[in-house]
Amino acid sequence: MRDIDYLRLLSHEFPNANSCAAEIINLRAILELPKGNEYFFSDIHGEYKSFIHLLRSASGVVGAKINEIFGNILPESEQLALANLVYYPEKILADKRHKRELNDEWYRITIHRLIIICREVGSKYTRSKVRKKLPQYFDYAIDELLHLDENEENKRLYYQQIIKAVIMAGVADDFIIALSELIQGLLIDNLHVIGDIFDRGPRADYVMDELASFHDVDIQWGNHDVSWMGAAAGNTACIATVLRIATSYNSFDVLEDGYGINLRPLSMFAAEVYKEDACEMFKPHLLDMNKYDSVEEELAAKMCKAITIIELKLEGQLIKRHPEYNMSNRLFLESIDYEKGTVQVAGKEYVLKDSNFPTIDPKAPYTLTPEEESLVMTLKHSFLHSAKLQKHIRFLYSHGSMYKVCNNNLLFHGCIPMNEKGEFICWEKEGRTYSGRALMDYLEKKIIDAYFLDEFDNKEKKKDALDLMWYLWAGPDSPLFGKDKMTTFEHIFINEPELSVENYNPYYEFSKEVEYCDRIFDDFGMSNKNAHIINGHVPVKVASGEHPVKADGKLYVIDGGLSKAYHSTTGIAGYTLIFNSRHLALAEHKEYVPDGDNTPKIQVTEVMEHRLLVKDTDYGKAIRVQIQDLIELKECYNLGLIKEK
């Protein structure tokens, strides 16, 4: 018998034996339903248009369902039009209204078709679950339409009258929008985002808004996410990193319009310090244009150079504070000959592409000037007091983690750090050794400490955790970074491409072998049978013949590839992994084109031995625990240990 106090609490929800029995019946029935659809995205990188389209289209499944239902009835053009209506109902309806293409007959046919799609995509769920997703104002009408057979003589007129009444009441547009959103919501049961929501793309804040409104989402942090989390917690090196990337990719809208970060102090400082410097090495990548905060290319380059130098100084201070990071080889500012304009790297001298450093004191290269110090404090204040940013970062914490084990799938962004022998790398911290899963758990606690620890009561502990946030962004043994070095300095200042090579952790080769995947599954307490590792972080070079499925199907690398900066390398815009009750499938993204055919190509990669039901999932395990609780509560009622109400 469970703790009687717990059962008494449960009795408030189920006050008598009959209510327990009714819920037991309901839960046991749910166990026999098909498993819900899980969607796995990674490396969104602020590309909100592509991401929102993939969500609304369920990565091509909406189009596939329409073809499955209407393929023998509707021509391809009408199927595509119907799919676009489901994706963007407000826009399509507005266009049709402008072209005077809306009439009662179109409304009647369209609502009827949408109801058929809703029935199909909702057939694997309980009526109760579908009802909970219904819009408040149309819940009765939609519920009736979904569960009526219009072919029954007694109900045919009733069915037709509901649709007619919707049209006559002048709410057909709202009804169509509600049905479209219901289809979208029913097709994606769980959403997993495997890191790197931020940076490069134009509006990561829009992506975060979309995720925050989604009904069931979890996030496995990436190194780009952690750098923003560190910035929001007050790590000045992370703040400089975030601003350097944003200015480099012309992402001023997300900073000022999205998060209200005041960049005027940076622009004024940069314009003054580098007024005679063209800052050619810092010209921004113009992949997207700003809508609300347009910055001239010349000024953007000066801002990028100013914050890059500040970043290098702050990183140097941090590396010197933490010799245990083993990153002294990244201390470039003390290796520069400022008179000759050269730098020593690994014992060899290289000419700098840019040697104008008016704010660097060669005798103390990592010391900020008073003006830089004031600027950094101003920027820090702006990050700490951005209400929208802090709201989004708290969402990353409440819905995020270093990794997740879900339905025998192991999700993490980067890697489980390994050495050249294929052994898990060990971290010595606070008198203990951490590796594999234990390391991931330890780092998750430190990430939480960096944001939530009270600075006054735990000053040193919080400072150490805050510094670690930067290491997780770019440190050689960081599970989120997974490379030997971040070659920002080499890429900008040295004209030697081989110096800019970032070597991946040995994990990325070992994980292609079944033996090493199984070793990871064992460490995380998982069954090796039908288990998968699902990673992001590394763009899949499809153009070079690379495939995202490795280790005989045990490893999926699904870097979304949504970032425009990667498209020339990958040849595609990445993947969504879809896990439904029958199979695993990869949806291969196309480069997003407004008003174009952006439907991904779907390929089944693994067919389940039998159709998976709710009882085969982690959710099913939780339901069985609930059933056992209810059985014991019912027994307490029968024995008189708890009084019925």
CORTA-V605171 format. One record per pair of residues at least 4 apart in sequence whose C-alpha atoms are under 6 Angstrom apart, sorted by the first residue. I is the first residue (numbers start at 0). GAP is how many residues later the second one is. Records with the same first field share a line. If there is no record, write none. Layout:
BEGIN
I: GAP  GAP
END
This chain:
BEGIN
6: 626
10: 4
13: 5  6
14: 629  630
15: 628  629
16: 617
19: 610
23: 603
30: 583  584
31: 581
32: 580  581
33: 90  547  578  579  580
34: 546  577  578  579
35: 153
36: 151  152  542  543
37: 151  152  153  540  541
38: 152  538  539
39: 152  153  536  537
40: 152  535
41: 151  152  153  494  517  518
42: 152  153  154  516  517
43: 153  518
44: 151  152  153  154  155  156  518
45: 151  152  155  156  157  158
46: 154
47: 4  159
49: 542
52: 4
53: 4  5
55: 31  128
56: 5  30
59: 539  540
62: 20
65: 4
66: 4
69: 4
83: 4
84: 4  7
85: 94
88: 4  88
95: 4  5
96: 5
105: 4
106: 4
117: 4  65
118: 4  27
133: 5
134: 4
138: 4
149: 5  6  9
150: 5
151: 4
156: 4
160: 4
164: 4
165: 5  6
166: 5
189: 26
190: 26
191: 25  26  27
192: 26
193: 25  26  219
194: 25  26  27  218
195: 26  28  29
197: 6  26  27
199: 49
201: 49
202: 51
217: 181  182
218: 180  181
219: 180  181  182  183  192
220: 4  181
221: 191  258
222: 250  257  258
225: 4
226: 11  246
229: 5  8  239
230: 4  7  8
231: 151  152
232: 218
236: 74  77  78
237: 232
239: 4  67  71
242: 4
243: 4  60  63  64
245: 4  5
246: 57
247: 36
248: 35  36
249: 34
251: 41
252: 4  37  39  40
253: 4
254: 4  6
255: 4  5
258: 129  130
260: 121
266: 4  36
269: 4  32  33  36
270: 4
278: 22  23
281: 19  22  23
282: 18
289: 4
303: 4
306: 4
310: 4
312: 53
315: 15
332: 32
334: 8  9
335: 6  7
336: 4  5  6
340: 11  14
341: 8  9  10
342: 6  7
343: 4  5
351: 141  142
352: 140  141
353: 139
359: 5
360: 4
367: 4  5
394: 4
395: 4
401: 42
402: 8  9
403: 6  7
404: 4  5
406: 210  211
407: 123
408: 122  123  124
409: 123
410: 123
411: 123
412: 122  123  124
413: 65  66  123
414: 64  67
415: 20  63
416: 7  8  62
417: 4  5  6  7  88  89
418: 4  6
419: 86
423: 11  12
424: 10
425: 8  9
426: 6  7
427: 4  5
433: 4  5
434: 4
436: 87
445: 19
447: 4
448: 4
449: 12  15  16
453: 4
454: 4
457: 4
470: 4
471: 6
473: 7  12
475: 7  8  9
477: 4
481: 22  23
482: 20  21  22
483: 19
484: 17
486: 4  13
488: 4
489: 4  10
490: 9
506: 4
510: 5  6
511: 38  39
512: 38
513: 37
517: 10
520: 5
521: 4
531: 22  23
532: 22
533: 22
534: 22
535: 21  22  23
536: 22
537: 21
538: 20
539: 30
540: 5  29
541: 4  28  29
542: 27  28
547: 8  9
548: 4  6  7
549: 5
550: 4
557: 17
558: 15
559: 14  15
560: 12  13
561: 11
566: 4  5
572: 16  17  18
573: 15
574: 12  13  14
575: 10  11
576: 8  9
577: 6  7
578: 5
580: 30  31
581: 26  29
582: 23  24  25
583: 20  21  22
584: 18  19  20
585: 16  17
586: 13  14  15
587: 12  13
588: 11
589: 8  10
591: 6
613: 6
614: 5
629: 4
635: 4  5  6
636: 5
END
